[in-house]
Amino acid sequence: MRKQWKKVAMIMLVGLLAAGPFVMIHHAAAVGETSSQAITMAKSANDKAANDLHNMMMQMDTMMKSPMSANEKSMMNMMHQMATIIQMLIDSNNHLITAMEHGKM
């Protein structure tokens, strides 16, 4: 039961981490006159997500050095795969922000 709870919590945190910058980008597209402020907010949210991901990966790498069971190792590998997906989302957010900036000019 405890491991299932951890998995659900991790999925929810990953979802929040990935969804935050997307919301800011869509908000920037919807707002007319203040879109430069919204783009700036989207950039900061995306940078924060990238920083949080980096910190999480450093903690996971530290944890991987400790002895683990086979189950724990497979969960860590799964979390590394999710982190790779999150990094792709952050990169696509950067591309969207850049496209929004060029569309504004």
Secondary structure, 3 states (H helix, E strand, C coil): CHHHHHHHHHHHHHHHHHHHHHHHHHHHHHCCCCHHHHHHHHHHHHHHHHHHHHHHHHHHHHHHCCCCCHHHHHHHHHHHHHHHHHHHHHHHHHHHHHHHHHHHC
